[in-house]
Amino acid sequence: RHSDYYWNKKNNAPLVWYNEQALMLPGPLVVVEGQFDCRHVEKVWPKVIANLTAKPSRAKLKKISQCDQVILMMDNDDTGRNATEKYKEYLASQGTQIGVMDYPEEFSDPAKLPLTWLQEAFQF
């Protein structure tokens, strides 16, 4: 599969995830919103992908619904909470196990979480 966002003069962003190659790794899949979130979480959990927006396309949702377990780790804002509900609704309809990783409100997104917090959270 070709995972570049722009290839052959076409924007493929609605079709591919940032760090999509992580889908092939074992274990639960963690979904975050942005690339900085992804790179930070990846330091402790390599099977993480980012949508690069809070609103996933149907094609992207279909890809992750093939995973046995998905853990949502959206931003701590209204947009992130709304996105979490959209993910949960679709993934539940596909029979995917879903978890939501909440984190302290003082941090606006996963990229701002201390590594020690992430290390403890991913002890499963």
C-alpha positions as CSV (number, residue, x, y, z in Angstrom):
1,R,0.0,0.0,0.0
2,H,1.1,3.5,-0.7
3,S,0.7,5.7,2.4
4,D,1.9,9.2,1.2
5,Y,-0.7,11.9,1.6
6,Y,-0.1,13.2,-1.9
7,W,0.7,10.7,-4.6
8,N,0.2,10.8,-8.3
9,K,-1.1,14.4,-8.0
10,K,-4.0,13.3,-5.7
11,N,-4.6,14.1,-2.0
12,N,-4.9,10.8,-0.3
13,A,-5.4,12.3,3.2
14,P,-9.0,11.0,3.6
15,L,-7.8,7.5,2.9
16,V,-4.6,7.1,5.0
17,W,-3.7,7.5,8.6
18,Y,-0.5,9.3,9.9
19,N,1.8,6.4,10.9
20,E,-0.5,3.9,9.2
21,Q,2.3,1.3,9.1
22,A,1.7,0.9,12.8
23,L,-1.6,-1.0,12.0
24,M,0.6,-4.1,11.4
25,L,2.0,-4.1,14.9
26,P,0.5,-6.4,17.6
27,G,-1.7,-5.2,20.4
28,P,-4.4,-2.6,20.8
29,L,-4.4,0.3,18.4
30,V,-4.3,3.8,19.9
31,V,-5.9,6.6,17.9
32,V,-5.0,10.3,18.4
33,E,-5.8,13.5,16.5
34,G,-2.5,15.0,15.4
35,Q,1.0,14.0,14.4
36,F,2.6,15.6,17.5
37,D,0.3,13.5,19.7
38,C,1.2,10.4,17.6
39,R,5.0,11.0,17.9
40,H,4.8,11.6,21.6
41,V,2.6,8.5,22.4
42,E,4.7,6.4,20.1
43,K,7.6,6.8,22.6
44,V,5.8,4.4,24.9
45,W,3.3,2.7,22.7
46,P,4.3,2.1,19.0
47,K,0.9,1.0,17.7
48,V,-0.5,4.6,17.5
49,I,-2.0,6.4,14.5
50,A,-3.3,9.9,13.9
51,N,-6.2,11.1,11.8
52,L,-4.8,14.7,11.4
53,T,-8.3,15.9,12.1
54,A,-11.0,15.2,14.6
55,K,-13.4,14.0,11.9
56,P,-12.5,10.6,10.4
57,S,-13.6,9.7,7.0
58,R,-15.7,6.5,6.4
59,A,-12.7,4.9,4.6
60,K,-10.4,5.5,7.6
61,L,-13.0,4.2,10.1
62,K,-13.4,1.1,8.0
63,K,-9.6,0.4,8.2
64,I,-9.4,0.6,12.0
65,S,-12.6,-1.4,12.5
66,Q,-10.6,-4.4,11.3
67,C,-8.5,-4.1,14.5
68,D,-9.6,-6.2,17.5
69,Q,-9.1,-3.4,20.0
70,V,-9.0,0.4,19.5
71,I,-8.2,2.9,22.3
72,L,-9.3,6.5,21.6
73,M,-7.1,9.2,23.0
74,M,-8.6,12.4,21.6
75,D,-7.8,16.0,22.6
76,N,-9.4,17.3,25.9
77,D,-11.9,19.7,24.2
78,D,-15.4,19.6,22.8
79,T,-14.2,18.6,19.4
80,G,-12.2,15.7,20.8
81,R,-15.2,14.6,22.9
82,N,-17.5,14.7,19.8
83,A,-14.9,12.8,17.8
84,T,-14.8,10.1,20.5
85,E,-18.5,9.6,20.2
86,K,-18.4,9.3,16.4
87,Y,-15.6,6.7,16.6
88,K,-17.4,4.8,19.3
89,E,-20.6,4.7,17.4
90,Y,-19.1,3.4,14.2
91,L,-16.6,1.0,15.8
92,A,-19.3,-0.5,18.1
93,S,-21.5,-1.1,15.1
94,Q,-18.6,-3.2,13.6
95,G,-18.0,-5.2,16.7
96,T,-14.7,-3.6,17.5
97,Q,-13.7,-3.5,21.2
98,I,-13.3,0.2,22.2
99,G,-11.6,1.9,25.0
100,V,-11.2,5.6,25.8
101,M,-8.1,6.8,27.6
102,D,-9.0,9.8,29.7
103,Y,-6.2,12.0,31.0
104,P,-6.0,15.0,33.3
105,E,-7.9,18.0,32.1
106,E,-4.9,20.2,32.7
107,F,-3.4,18.7,29.5
108,S,-5.1,19.8,26.3
109,D,-3.8,16.9,24.2
110,P,-1.7,13.7,24.4
111,A,1.4,15.5,23.1
112,K,1.5,17.5,26.4
113,L,1.3,14.5,28.7
114,P,4.4,13.7,30.8
115,L,6.2,10.6,29.5
116,T,6.0,9.1,33.1
117,W,2.1,9.4,32.9
118,L,2.1,7.7,29.5
119,Q,4.4,4.9,30.7
120,E,2.1,4.2,33.6
121,A,-1.1,4.4,31.5
122,F,0.2,1.9,28.9
123,Q,1.0,-0.9,31.5
124,F,-1.4,-3.4,30.0
